[in-house]
Amino acid sequence: MQMLTTLLRQHARPRPRVWWLLPLVALLLLGSIGWGAHRIYQERELRYRHQIEGGLHAVNLLQMRGLADWRARRMAEAAALTQDGLLARAVAQWRKTAAPEREALLRERLLILVEQARYTAAYLVDVQGRLLLQPQGTAAGLLPAPEQQALQQALVQAQPVVVELRRDPAFAFEIYGLLAPLFDGDRPLGAVWLVVDARTTLYPLLQTWPSHSPSAESVLVRRQGDAAVALSPLRLRGEEPTALQLPLAQHRRDPLVQAVEGVRGAFYASDYREQEVLAVASAVPDSPWLLVSKVDVADAFSEAQRREWLGLGLLASLGLLLLGCIAMLWQWRAWQRERALKGELERNLRWLDNAQKAAAVGYFTYDTRRETFVMSRMASAIFGLPADGRMTLRQWMGLLHPDEGAQVLQIHGRAMTERTPLRTQYRIRRANDRQERWVEVWGEYSQASAAEPSRMTGTVQDITERRHTEEQLSRYRAALEAQVRLDPLTQVANRLALHEAVTHEWSRAQREGTPLAMVMMDVDHFKAYNDYYGHVAGDQCLRRVAEALSALLGRAGDLLARYGGEEFAVLLPGADVPAAMAVALRLQDQVRALALEHRGSACSGIVTLSMGVTSLHPQQHADVAGQEAAQILFQQADAALYTAKQTGRNRVVLYGADCMAALHPSGWTPLTPIEPHDL
Ligand SMILES: Nc1nc2c(ncn2[C@@H]2O[C@H](COP(=O)(O)OP(=O)(O)OP(=O)(O)O)[C@@H](O)[C@H]2O)c(=O)[nH]1
């Protein structure tokens, strides 16, 4: 116990106040979330950078390789021309004798070069750089200065020489030139000048980008004195390719200048538009050119982010789709479960309804706070209400039978206050047809908690038919009871009724201290009557005697009974000996007054009675109980009757000691009591 108290005290002790720690914890939490978000942002940015730099590097490398391959292929084609002995002999012969068929042959050869190898132009030139032939016919004029220089170099080196990309007034576009020298043995014959349009063959190599970024482009750049000369195909700007000349000293931060200055790989710079760009620079093998691929930083990042968002969006969409599918599946299963439950509930309700109908029992709940009944269909039908299952307290009170309304309310009120089960039957007037019906209500009040309203749940049963049957049964039983105590011939009480009355009246006599008298009587010579007049007449005689006797007895409590055969007895509560004798004599006179002829009688010509009279007083028989008193009364009256018979009949004898001696000469013997089943 002590331990419990200690524990309770510990439990009840106020806890330390830590509320001031909460803002600190919240601040720390916020700080760590912010720091985490910053770290994630930094990591993401770094990842973007690596991703973009890697992508740009790959593009630059691919384009540079494309350029190198392209140049190598052109050089190989030019070398093949130099080594073509047939071509050299044909040129030598044509130069010796300019026959038209030889010229046509050479023109054909030049045409094949233009069409198959996709050169813009192909010229045959002599060793001085004079233009001799082209696919369309003879040509006139001199090689431009750079090509002239390249021709001399080619003739000296006996191998093709490239004239790098440049602008020439004779062409409307940047050109790339090749001079393939021709020799007849060791004797130089001239050369084939191959002209390439950079726009159609070279620039497309720089325009292959995996991105739609508008600022992404690749530029060819080379040093020319103190300037960087750049050729940009201007991939997506819809403009003519431009050639830029950037003085090195003025554009130090420009990516093209930096590339010319020797920077390689990926680097960040600011271009001629003052935009921050990411650039990758690499040298094109076997050429003075550098390839610079660049993209605006903002543009590249937004594109990478867009790609990531696209991926994320795709993932999120897939996730949502999956969630949607799961939700639909869950919903479908819930719907299936609900449908099964509903089915089962409906089956149960139907079963309950049928059971209620079969038993004519309805159930209800009464809410004491709302003063409303919620009932089953059967209960509504019993009260004669619509099947919506609702009934207010006022409605219910209106249905109660006016004779019992107050009593029913009292019974309900008591059950509610004392929380005792309610078992009651009362009458109602049905709401729909105002028919009077009996109902039996069983209910119990309950209350889940103090906050909840108390409610009564119970059953109501229409017992009208049962009540009617019970009433009929009780009437029938009462009639049967009466029949059991009635003599069928004379319609007066029988021996059983007499015995019950004697016991009952003796108890009353004892209570009230009053006497109780008995007169026993017997029709004289009745055997002779039967013998003379027949049994039917005998029955009739007995009926007339009984009628006469009952007509005389008018006092409440006086009882005439047929004791057996032609014997009658009269019980006289409150009668002492004189009063009993007076009644007996009057009875005798009454029968005599009938003057029923009796030719067989030895004592008179009419029907007469012999009577024995006795009266007991509780004062003299204080300890005698009902059964015993009845025995004494019957015995004494019978003894007196016996004496009356013995002494000549047609007389009244009062019981006395001599009567008993006469009745039982060998001594007194108590009479056996008469029980109802003896009848
Ligand atoms: N008709 C008719 N006769 C009955 C009835 N009950 C008894 N008896 C007859 O009543 C007669 C009674 O005869 P007893 O007991 O010899 O007596 P008694 O002939 O009246 O002679 P005492 O009583 O000595 O005067 C019998 O013959 C019975 O058959 C009855 O209900 N109807």
The ligand as a MOL file (V3000), in Angstrom:
LIG
                    3D

  0  0  0     0  0            999 V3000
M  V30 BEGIN CTAB
M  V30 COUNTS 32 34 0 0 0
M  V30 BEGIN ATOM
M  V30 1 N -84.9430 -40.6240 -8.1120 0
M  V30 2 C -83.8230 -40.5540 -7.4220 0
M  V30 3 N -83.6310 -41.3980 -6.3830 0
M  V30 4 C -82.5260 -41.3500 -5.6390 0
M  V30 5 C -81.5170 -40.4270 -5.9200 0
M  V30 6 N -80.4960 -40.5820 -5.0200 0
M  V30 7 C -80.9090 -41.6250 -4.1550 0
M  V30 8 N -82.1260 -42.0620 -4.5500 0
M  V30 9 C -82.8380 -43.1070 -3.9460 0
M  V30 10 O -83.1620 -42.7430 -2.6400 0
M  V30 11 C -83.4080 -43.9590 -1.9090 0
M  V30 12 C -82.9180 -43.8830 -0.5500 0
M  V30 13 O -83.3940 -44.9290 0.1460 0
M  V30 14 P -83.0090 -45.3070 1.6180 0
M  V30 15 O -81.5790 -44.9090 1.8830 0
M  V30 16 O -83.3200 -46.6890 1.8570 0
M  V30 17 O -83.9000 -44.4010 2.5030 0
M  V30 18 P -85.4420 -44.1750 2.5290 0
M  V30 19 O -86.0570 -45.0660 1.5470 0
M  V30 20 O -85.6100 -42.6870 2.1810 0
M  V30 21 O -85.7560 -44.4210 3.9200 0
M  V30 22 P -85.4840 -43.4350 5.1270 0
M  V30 23 O -84.4160 -42.5510 4.7250 0
M  V30 24 O -85.0770 -44.3310 6.2000 0
M  V30 25 O -86.7130 -42.7400 5.3680 0
M  V30 26 C -82.7720 -45.0660 -2.7420 0
M  V30 27 O -83.7900 -45.9610 -3.2890 0
M  V30 28 C -82.0560 -44.3460 -3.8340 0
M  V30 29 O -82.0550 -45.0860 -5.0380 0
M  V30 30 C -81.6940 -39.5450 -7.0390 0
M  V30 31 O -80.8370 -38.7030 -7.3980 0
M  V30 32 N -82.8940 -39.6670 -7.7220 0
M  V30 END ATOM
M  V30 BEGIN BOND
M  V30 1 1 1 2
M  V30 2 2 2 3
M  V30 3 1 2 32
M  V30 4 1 3 4
M  V30 5 2 4 5
M  V30 6 1 4 8
M  V30 7 1 5 6
M  V30 8 1 5 30
M  V30 9 2 6 7
M  V30 10 1 7 8
M  V30 11 1 8 9
M  V30 12 1 9 10
M  V30 13 1 9 28
M  V30 14 1 10 11
M  V30 15 1 11 12
M  V30 16 1 11 26
M  V30 17 1 12 13
M  V30 18 1 13 14
M  V30 19 2 14 15
M  V30 20 1 14 16
M  V30 21 1 14 17
M  V30 22 1 17 18
M  V30 23 2 18 19
M  V30 24 1 18 20
M  V30 25 1 18 21
M  V30 26 1 21 22
M  V30 27 2 22 23
M  V30 28 1 22 24
M  V30 29 1 22 25
M  V30 30 1 26 27
M  V30 31 1 26 28
M  V30 32 1 28 29
M  V30 33 2 30 31
M  V30 34 1 30 32
M  V30 END BOND
M  V30 END CTAB
M  END
